[in-house]
Amino acid sequence: MSNLWEENLKRLLASNKKKAVLCIGNRFRMDDAVACLLCDRIKGKEDLIIINAESNPENYIDTIAREKVQLLIIIDAANFGGEEGEIRFVGEDQISCLTLSTHSLPLSLILSMIRLDISQIEAYFIGIQISRWGFGEELSPGVLNSLGHMINIFKECGYA
């Protein structure tokens, strides 16, 4: 049986709206690299923009506004007390509860800034529970497994 996050991600990717996937993380902080590595493996199309923001999502506010994105999917490593590699899908109202904050500005503030240009944007967050965030490039086994699973979802939807 499919997990709720899978169903929600597939539903969003199937939407006819102009979409963007904003991947956030630090390639040199172990599990925090998971979204960046996902971004390397998925492909945008006319209806989907892929943004590998790494540790600076605020640098892409203008891009999201200029492209008139209607649906924003933010993917980031998170620390919500779950099992290593557990994936959670949440709405915008819960984003501040899940982020690890390896980036300089809170995601809720970044979304507020985006809303200055696109007031009706829908935003969703997919967080992947990390277990290691020290310096290094190796993912923990659970996070690596979740990365593969997410790549497969994007592939099924025609974006990898």
C-alpha positions in Angstrom: 0.0 0.0 0.0 1.2 3.5 -0.9 2.2 5.9 1.9 0.4 9.2 2.3 3.4 11.2 1.2 3.7 9.1 -2.0 0.0 9.7 -2.9 0.3 13.4 -2.2 3.5 13.8 -4.2 2.0 11.9 -7.2 -1.1 14.1 -7.0 1.0 17.3 -7.0 3.2 16.1 -9.9 0.1 15.2 -11.9 -1.4 18.7 -11.4 -1.8 20.9 -14.5 -0.5 23.9 -12.6 2.9 25.4 -13.1 5.1 23.6 -10.5 8.5 24.0 -9.0 10.5 21.6 -6.8 12.8 23.5 -4.5 15.5 21.2 -3.1 17.4 22.4 -0.1 20.4 21.0 1.7 24.2 21.0 2.1 26.1 18.4 0.0 28.9 18.3 2.6 26.7 17.6 5.7 25.9 13.9 5.3 22.1 13.3 5.4 21.4 17.0 4.8 22.5 16.4 1.2 19.5 14.2 0.4 17.4 16.8 -1.4 20.4 18.1 -3.5 21.1 14.5 -4.6 17.4 14.0 -5.5 17.6 17.3 -7.5 20.6 15.9 -9.5 18.5 12.9 -10.6 15.1 14.5 -11.5 14.3 16.4 -14.7 12.2 19.4 -15.2 9.7 19.9 -18.1 7.7 22.8 -19.3 5.3 22.4 -16.4 7.9 21.6 -13.7 11.0 23.7 -12.7 13.7 22.0 -10.7 15.6 24.3 -8.4 18.7 23.0 -6.5 18.9 25.8 -3.9 21.3 24.0 -1.7 21.8 26.1 1.5 20.4 29.3 0.0 16.7 29.0 -1.0 16.2 32.7 -0.6 18.3 33.2 -3.7 15.6 31.7 -5.8 12.6 33.8 -4.7 12.9 35.9 -7.9 13.0 32.8 -10.1 9.9 31.3 -8.5 8.1 34.7 -8.9 9.3 35.3 -12.5 8.2 31.8 -13.6 4.8 32.4 -12.0 4.9 29.2 -10.1 1.5 28.1 -8.8 2.5 25.0 -6.8 5.8 24.8 -4.9 7.1 21.5 -3.5 9.9 22.1 -1.0 12.1 19.1 -0.3 14.6 19.2 2.6 16.3 17.1 5.3 14.3 17.4 8.5 14.5 16.5 12.2 11.0 15.7 13.4 11.9 12.8 15.7 11.0 10.1 13.2 12.8 7.0 12.1 15.9 7.4 10.0 14.8 8.1 6.4 11.1 8.5 7.3 9.4 10.8 4.9 6.7 13.3 5.9 4.5 15.4 3.7 3.0 18.5 5.3 1.2 21.7 4.4 2.6 25.1 4.7 1.2 25.7 8.1 3.4 22.9 9.6 6.7 23.7 7.7 8.3 25.5 10.7 7.9 22.4 12.8 10.0 20.2 10.6 13.0 22.0 9.0 16.5 21.4 10.2 17.5 25.0 9.4 20.8 24.4 7.7 19.8 27.4 5.5 20.0 31.0 6.7 16.3 32.0 6.6 13.3 30.1 7.9 11.1 28.6 5.1 8.1 30.3 6.5 9.8 33.7 5.9 10.8 32.6 2.4 7.2 31.7 1.6 6.0 35.0 2.9 8.5 36.8 0.6 7.3 34.7 -2.4 3.7 35.6 -1.5 4.5 39.2 -2.0 4.7 38.4 -5.8 2.5 35.3 -6.0 -0.3 35.6 -3.4 -2.1 32.4 -4.5 0.9 30.0 -4.6 0.3 26.6 -3.0 3.3 25.3 -1.0 4.0 21.9 0.4 6.9 20.4 2.2 8.5 17.0 2.1 10.9 16.3 4.9 13.2 13.4 5.1 14.3 12.4 8.7 18.0 12.5 9.1 20.2 10.7 11.6 23.6 12.2 10.6 24.5 15.8 9.8 28.1 16.0 10.5 30.7 16.9 7.9 31.0 14.3 5.1 29.3 13.1 2.0 27.9 9.7 3.0 24.2 9.2 3.5 22.9 7.0 6.3 21.3 3.7 5.0 17.6 4.8 5.8 18.1 8.2 4.1 19.7 6.5 1.0 16.8 4.1 0.8 14.3 7.0 0.9 16.3 8.9 -1.8 15.9 5.9 -4.1 12.2 5.7 -3.3 11.7 9.3 -4.1 13.6 9.1 -7.4 11.3 6.2 -8.4 8.2 8.3 -7.7 9.5 11.1 -9.9 10.4 8.5 -12.6 6.9 7.0 -12.5 5.5 10.5 -13.0 7.9 11.2 -16.0 10.3 13.5 -14.3 13.5 11.4 -13.9 
